[in-house]
Amino acid sequence: MNSNFMLNKDNVMSRYTLLFFMAVSFPFSAIAQQPTALENYSLADVIKLAKDQSPDAYRAKNSFRASYWGFRTYKAAFLPSLSLNATVPNFNRSIIKYQLSDGTYSYIEENSNSAYANMSLNQNIGLTGGNLYVSSDLMRTDQLGSDRSTSYLTTPVMIGFKQPISGYNSLRWQRKIEPLKYEEAKRRYLQDMENVSIKAVNLFFSLLIAQQELEVAQINYANTDTLYKIAKGRFNIGTIAENDLLQMELSFLNADKALNEAKIDLEVQKYKLRSFLGFNDNVNIQLSLPDPPTVKELGFIDVKEKVGVNNPDLLLYQRQLLESQEKVAQARSQRGFQANISASYGLTQQAPEWSNAYDRPQNQQQVTLGLQVPILDWGLGKGKVKMAQSNMELVRVNVQQSIVDFDQQLLLQVMKYNIEDEQLYIATKADTIAQKRYEVTKQRFLIGKITVLDLNVAQNEKDAAKISYLNALESYWSSYYNLQAVALYDFSKNKPLDTDFDLVIK
């Protein structure tokens, strides 16, 4: 008995501590500007507010924006890019050693200044993984000191091509993976927003249950107060024993204690929901009891088909397989013969004056073939390939197991949802029966037919049945939004979930 008392005392003290913390910390928190608060909030109101302004919603939006710009960066790599490179100035004053024809050395002073500019247009070739470029160069060199002179070196146009020959084309793999990753990000954003709805449902019903518990506590307090006064009168005339009077007094004290705890818990739940929605403490939240979901039953095959089309996890598994295959291809390309070929053709000219530097330019060609052939690497390349292959096989097995587990979990979720309506019906009926039983028991107590203990049992069952109904309703809505988050499908409107992603990235 003492240990239970101490446990309850600690529980109450912890709630008072949380209230004190909220009172101290809340004035210093950042408060978003809010419109005029409604007197009552429905479940739909809370979910909409959560999606519009909750911190979880902002995190989901910024996560998607990062994925969007990553996709834009990938697309930009396949578009022409124009760049300007310049070195202005490049001053050099130093002593340079030259070897003469007789083997001796001579030292001369180098005193010059140069300026260089290059304009280049580049285009990546996704089909081959190569790069095509067109460029134009201009260099001016000024010899300083006693022998002053100026010269210009120009390359009016240069067309070139660079191509790796290794069997691995990173651009081709990007074309496979990046669009898949972006589509996954869009679906992940929709799922994150549905997870916001699930959290909103949980906080909504936590506050709704706290409201109901306070209402029950107030009714119980009023009832026990009345019954305790009646019991004192009946004790004075000798119709009940002192033990029954003491039991009724204890019930009255417990009702008073439960009322105080219900008030504290209500404020705690209000604070949690206000914090989640970004409200300040001036918003008085009062929730209305929602109706159950309109969709009563779902077919597993139908849900599975929608999941297969919309769920981001299935795209994640597909992407993981592609990435593991890319690593194998990359490891194989680095193991054996590698070659890079580059070729260019252009025009060039030099002159002491800028106006003549572009006059009658001469041809300029260059072809380069670079080779890399490993002769002895002690199995390094082979080891990298084997590691990549082992990782690919591990990913494949994990993906297969994940898909099996996913289907099993989906089946259980659908089965759970399909019995929620019956569970709610049972809870509703139990609530009605428990309420009637309490009223009958109270009347029998008033005429002295039963003891206080029987009355307390009936009261506890009544209170538990009321909360059990709300828990069943919460479970119903949570199951609905869980399935909606998995399938990314609005079953009530019979259409896939979607949003305007152009507004999200703004």
Residue, then its C-alpha position, 0 to 999 in steps of 0.5 A: m500500500n505504501s509503495n503504491f502511494m509513493l509511486n502515485k506521489d512520484n507520478v504527480m510530482s513529475r507532472y508538476t515538474l513538467l508543468f513548471f518547465m513548460a511555464v518557464s521555457f514557453p515564453f522563450s520559445a519561438i512562436a509562429q504567427q497564427p490566425t484567430a484560434l477556433e473554439n473547437y478543433s476537429l481531427a481534420d483541422v488538427i491534421k491540416l494544421a500539422k501538415d501546414q506548420s508543424p516542425d515535422a512538416y517543415r523537415a519533410k519539405n526541406s528534405f525533399r528540397a535537398s533531393y530536388w536540387g540534387f536531381r537538378t544538379y544531375k540534369a545540369a551535368f548533361l547540359p552545355s556549360l560555358s565557362l571563362n578562365a583567366t589569369v590576370p596578371n602573372f608577373n615573374r621576376s627570377i634568375i633562370k639557369y640555362q645550359l649552353s652547348d659546351g656544357t657550361y651554364s649561364y644565368i639570365e634574368e627573367n622579367s615578364n608579365s603575362a595575361y591569359a583568358n580562356m572561354s570554353l563550351n563543354q558538353n558531356i556525352g551520356l551515351t559514351g561517357g566522354n566530353l566534347y568541348v569548344s574553346s578559344d584562348l588568348m595570351r599576352t606576354d610582356q617582356l620587361g626590363s631593358d629589352r621590352s617587347t609584347s607578343y600575343l598568342t591566340t587560339p581562335v577556336m579549338i574543338g576537342f573530344k575526351q573519351p575514357i575507354s574502360g567499360y565503365n560509364s558513370l553518366r550512363w549509371q546516373r541516368k538509371i539511378e538519379p531519376l529513380k532516386y528523385e521519384e523515390a524522394k517525391r513518394r518519400y515526401l508524401q509518406d512523410m506528410e502522412n506520418v505527420s498525420i499519424k503523429a497528429v492523430n496520436l496527439f489529438f486522441s491523447l488530448l481528447i482522452a485527457q479531456q474525457e478523463l477530466e470530465v469523468a473525474q469531475i462527474n465522479y467527484a460530484n457523485t462521490d461528494t453527494l454519496y459521501k454526504i448521504a452516507k454520513g447522514r445514514f451513519n448518523i441514524g445508524t443504517i450503515a456501519e462505520n466501515d462503509l462510511l470510511q470506505m465512502e470517505l476514502s472514495f471521495l478523497n480518491a476522486d478529489k485526487a483523480l480530479n487534480e491529476a486529470k487537470i494536470d494531465l490535460e494541461v500536459q497534453k494541451y502543451k504537447l499538441r500546441s507545441f506540435l502545431g506551433f501554437n502559443d499558450n493563448v490558443n485554447i484547444q478544445l477537441s470534438l469527438p470524430d466519427p470513425p473512418t468511412v472506409k470499413e473494409l479493405g481487400f489485401i490484393d487491392v491494397k498490395e497493388k496500390v502499394g506496388v505502384n506508390n510505395p517509396d520503399l520498393l523504389l529504394y530496394q530497386r535503387q539499392l540493387l542498381e547501386s550495388q551493380e554500379k559498384v561491381a562495374q566500377a571495380r571491374s573497370q579499375r582492375g584491368f586495361q584502362a585507356n583514355i583518348s583525347a583529340s583536338y583540332g584548332l587554329t593558332q597564331q602569334a603576333p607582336e600586335w593584337s590586331n594581327a594575332y588573328d590574321r591567317p591562323q595556322n592549323q593545330q592538331q593533337v591526339t593523345l592515347g593514355l594507357q594503364v595496364p596493371i602488371l603486378d597488383w598482388g590481387l588488389g583489383k581482383g579483391k575489389v571486384k570480389m568485395a563489390q560482388s559480395n556486397m551486391e549479393l548481400v544487397r540482393v538477399n536483403v532486398q528479397q527478405s525485406i520484400v517478404d517482410f514488407d508483404q507480411q507486415l502489410l497483410l497484418q496491417v490490413m487484417k488489423y484494420n478490417i477488425e477495427d470496426e468490430q472492435l469499435y462496436i464492441a467498445t461502444k456497446a461495452d461503454t453503454i452497458a457499463q454506464k447503465r450498470y453504474e446507474v443501477t448500482k448507484q440506485r441500489f446503493l442508495i437504498g442500501k442493497i449493496t456495499v460501497l465496494d460494489l459501487n466502486v467496482a461499477q464506477n471503475e468499470k464505467d470509467a474504463a469503458k469510456i476510455s476504452y471506447l476512445n482508445a478503440l477509435e484512436s486505433y481505428w484512425s491510426s490504422y487507417y492513416n498507417l495504411q494510407a501512408v504505406a499505399l500513398y492512396d486516399f481510400s476514402k476518395n479512391k485516388p492516389l495521394d499527390t501534391d503540387f511539388d512546385l509549391v513545395i520547392k518554393 
